[in-house]
């Protein structure tokens, strides 16, 4: 009996060692295999009836991707192992895959759908140069087309609605749309202004955002996504417009229409504080 045990034990050790050797052939970049981001379902919104909304206010914000808190939305500059910036994700979905519908950047009510040709004409830049022909000595006009660079987008406009739901007794917010904005430069290199590219209906983009992981500077084990950032409101922004009575052609007056510079920032903080105070005043302690 003892002989049989001594004979079987080496065989078991050899089998275990062989199994471990086979496992090492499957290389995992890390201590474990990560699945949750790519299989994660979208968190559904709570059902909301019009009769349950006692108060609402439309708010427009601008997110500067260069701020430290917003860097997970801007980086990486080039896609790394399925990680990509929010503009890269939108560009691929709108232009390359066609999985998202783009709307006119000057119409935040999603009234005009942009075709792929219109989007490419707007995004891709064509520069005209006068180049001397070395054989003839004459100058010839040459057009050089440059593909759109998502890293040149530094700002996002966000349209959202704040409301109080009496059914759940909650003061909540729903993002309605997102619009990337580019800086327009003059011929001398000076900043000429800003131009909105296109609006994206946020509910249509949630599935895309929920499967794009972003960097978490505090914990590599937490698989955070673009949708998590907006769902948990882990971004910095400045209010540039709220719904108000000073409407022209159906569009509410923005802060820039009546104040500039430091006063505009103070006005934006004042409007943000009004939302916080409204929520605080809903309850008695």
FIVO-740064 format. One record per residue (C-alpha): residue in three letters; x, y, z. Coordinates in pm, whole numbers, plus 50000, padded with zeros to 5 digits. Each point is the difference from the previous one (the first is absolute). Layout:
% FIVO-740064
alaXYZ...
This chain:
% FIVO-740064
unk500005000050000unk502855023350089unk501644992049666unk496845009749813unk499775033850183unk503665007549925unk499334991849635unk496855021049967unk501325031650172unk502665007849734unk497364995449731unk497695025150173unk502855025050036unk500864995849633unk496375005749895unk499705031350216unk503285013149868unk498894993149645unk496715018350063unk501855029950142unk502305000049699unk496995000449769unk498495029250195unk503125020749949unk499484997649626unk496935022250041unk501655033650069unk497985025050205unk501145036050024unk499485002750375unk499214978750303unk496574990949867unk497915002849686unk497745030249989unk496564995949846unk497645023350181unk500335031249783unk499224982549675unk497114979550142unk498565027050224unk496375009449932unk498835036049990unk498465012950322unk496425008749903unk498415032950097unk497144999250247unk496595003149838unk498885036249994unk496505012949934unk499195035749908unk497525001450290unk502804992150246unk502255028949895unk499215029150233unk502895022249887unk502554999749718unk502725022349857unk501974996149677unk503765005350044unk502855002249749unk503594993850110unk503435000149843unk502604974150100unk503635010149948unk501894967649936unk503285016550098unk498985002850364unk501584973950225unk496714984350105unk499004996049634unk503244984349873unk498494964549996unk497655013149729unk502845014249790unk502674972950023unk501394978649846unk500975019949691unk500084967749800unk497914968950088unk501744975850239unk498564964850052unk496385010349946unk500515031650205unk499255031749808unk499045035950062unk496385010849981unk500625018649673unk501664969549844unk497014978950101unk497545025249855unk502015004549679unk500154962649935unk496314995350080unk498825029149785unk502384999149703unk501494965249975unk497334977050143unk496885020949951unk498594986350327unk499155034950132unk497945027149835unk501525034949994unk497845031350006unk500765035749900unk502365016350251unk497985032250004unk496714982350075unk499984984150345unk496434988049950unk501204972849759unk497945013349711unk502454995449712unk501854967449934unk503465003649845unk501014976649720unk503394983049996unk501105022349709unk499105031450196unk501894987450304unk503134991349803unk499935033649821unk499785017450336unk502644979450179unk502644993949734unk502125029949911unk501175008849651unk503025023449976unk500985017049674unk503705006349932unk501925016349716unk502924976649925unk502745007049746unk500474973549735unk503764992949985unk499804990449631unk498005029449864unk500775025750269unk496315009350017unk497875000150314unk497224974550007unk497014997950233unk499944968650210unk497254989650241unk501024979150300unk497254982850195unk500624993250368unk497874975750200unk498215011950311unk502014997650321unk497784992050304unk502705013050237unk499285035349874unk496624999850176unk500445015550344unk496415007750097unk496634983050020unk496625016350033unk497464981250208unk496275005649999unk498194986650305unk496785003350194unk499715002450377unk496694990250156unk498294989950323unk498174966849988unk497284999650266unk499384962749949unk503524991250118unk500605032450195unk503275005749819unk501695029949839unk501524984749688unk501705008549672unk499854984649654unk502535007849728unk498265006049669unk502805006349754unk503755004649955unk501725022249744unk503795001349935unk501405034749932unk503165009749812unk502015032150007unk500035020049678unk503275017849914unk500625029249766unk502644999649726unk502525016650233unk499534972950264unk497925020850239unk496844985450153unk496985010549799unk497304982750200unk498374966250060unk497854977949781unk497694972150114unk500424968749789unk496894979150053unk497554990250270unk499634964050115unk496834988250173unk501364986850329unk497644970350038unk501204986949663unk503635002850112unk499634983150339unk500604964849867unk503225012049833unk501185018750309unk499234970650231unk502554978349817unk502875024849971unk502294997050307unk501805030850128unk502955004550230unk499435001450374unk502895018450163unk499274984950343unk499164963549933unk500874978349701unk497614972950122unk496945022149961unk498924997249639unk498585034549942unk498375009349669unk498935031449820unk496434993450107unk501104997750364unk501585034449980unk496785016049882unk497704978350213unk501955008350319unk500685035749876unk503744996250048unk500895029649780unk500585037150035unk497915024549803unk498855035949976unk496405010249933unk499705022549699unk496235001549962unk496764991350180unk496445001749879unk498725035650049unk497435025049884unk502485019049778unk499494977649699unk500805010849643unk498824977849714unk499174973150254unk503524999450148unk500575011050360unk502525027350070unk503454987350099unk502255015250265unk502395013249734unk497195021749862unk499915022450306unk503324996350181unk503614991049924unk503244989250164unk500114995150375unk496425011550040unk498874972049769unk501714974050222unk498405015250309unk496604999149830unk500534963249910unk500864991950362unk496935019350113unk497744979049777unk501654967950124unk499485011350359unk496315006849929unk499534963449901unk501684988450321unk497935023750212unk496794988749834unk500764964150091unk500875009750359unk496795020150037unk497904969849908unk500554984450341unk499495010450360unk502444989250270
